[in-house]
Amino acid sequence: MRPGDTLYRVAGRNPAPGVSLDQMLVGLYRANPDAFIDSNVNRLRAGAVLTVPAADEVRDQTSGAGQRLRHAGRQAAGMDLPA
C-alpha cells in the first residue's frame, strides 16, 4: 500500500485477463478483510499488505457485486446519500 491508496487504485494497478475492475474490487476486498478498518472499503489500514487474488478466483464475482461495493463505499463517505 502507498499513502493515499484506495481499493479502486489498487484494483486498477492489478489487472487480470478476463476480469473486470468491479470483479477485482470485490476479489481484493474479500481476500483481505483485515486490511479494512470496520470493514469499510474506504478505510484501508496504513501499511496493509494485500493479497491479490488470481484471475480465476475473481471471475465468478459479478459486476453487480462490485457496483454494490463501490456504492456502499460512496455512502459511507457521505458522497451518495439516498434521498
C-alpha positions in Angstrom: 0.0 0.0 0.0 1.1 3.5 -0.8 0.0 6.6 1.1 -3.4 7.7 -0.2 -4.1 4.4 -1.9 -7.7 3.4 -2.4 -9.0 -0.1 -3.2 -10.0 1.3 -6.6 -6.4 2.3 -7.4 -5.0 -1.0 -6.2 -7.5 -2.9 -8.4 -6.6 -0.7 -11.3 -2.9 -1.4 -10.9 -3.5 -5.2 -10.8 -5.5 -6.0 -14.0 -6.1 -9.7 -14.8 -7.1 -11.2 -18.1 -10.9 -11.6 -18.4 -11.5 -9.8 -15.1 -13.4 -6.5 -14.8 -12.4 -3.7 -12.5 -15.5 -4.4 -10.4 -14.7 -8.1 -10.1 -11.2 -7.3 -8.9 -12.5 -4.8 -6.4 -14.7 -7.5 -4.8 -11.9 -10.1 -5.0 -9.4 -7.8 -3.3 -12.0 -6.8 -0.6 -12.9 -10.4 0.1 -9.3 -11.7 0.1 -8.2 -9.0 2.6 -10.9 -8.5 5.2 -8.4 -7.5 7.9 -7.0 -4.7 5.7 -10.1 -2.6 6.2 -11.0 -0.7 9.3 -14.5 -1.5 10.5 -15.0 -3.4 7.2 -15.2 -0.1 5.4 -14.0 -0.2 1.8 -12.8 3.4 2.1 -10.6 2.8 5.2 -7.6 0.8 4.2 -5.2 0.2 7.0 -1.9 2.1 6.7 0.9 -0.3 5.7 -1.5 -3.2 4.9 -0.1 -5.8 2.6 -2.8 -7.0 0.3 -3.1 -10.4 -1.3 -4.1 -10.1 -4.9 -6.4 -13.0 -5.9 -5.7 -15.0 -9.0 -7.9 -14.2 -12.0 -9.7 -17.5 -11.8 -10.7 -16.7 -8.2 -12.4 -13.4 -9.1 -14.0 -14.2 -12.5 -17.0 -15.6 -10.7 -17.7 -12.3 -8.9 -20.5 -10.4 -10.6 -20.2 -6.9 -11.8 -23.2 -6.1 -9.7 -21.3 -7.1 -6.5 -18.5 -4.6 -7.4 -21.0 -1.9 -8.1 -22.7 -2.5 -4.8 -19.3 -2.4 -3.1 -18.5 0.9 -4.7 -22.0 2.3 -3.8 -21.5 1.2 -0.2 -18.2 3.0 -0.1 -19.7 6.2 -1.5 -22.5 6.1 1.0 -20.0 5.5 3.9 -18.1 8.6 2.7 -21.3 10.6 2.6 -20.9 11.1 -1.2 -24.0 9.2 -2.3 -26.7 9.5 0.3 -30.2 8.3 -0.6 -32.9 11.0 -0.8 
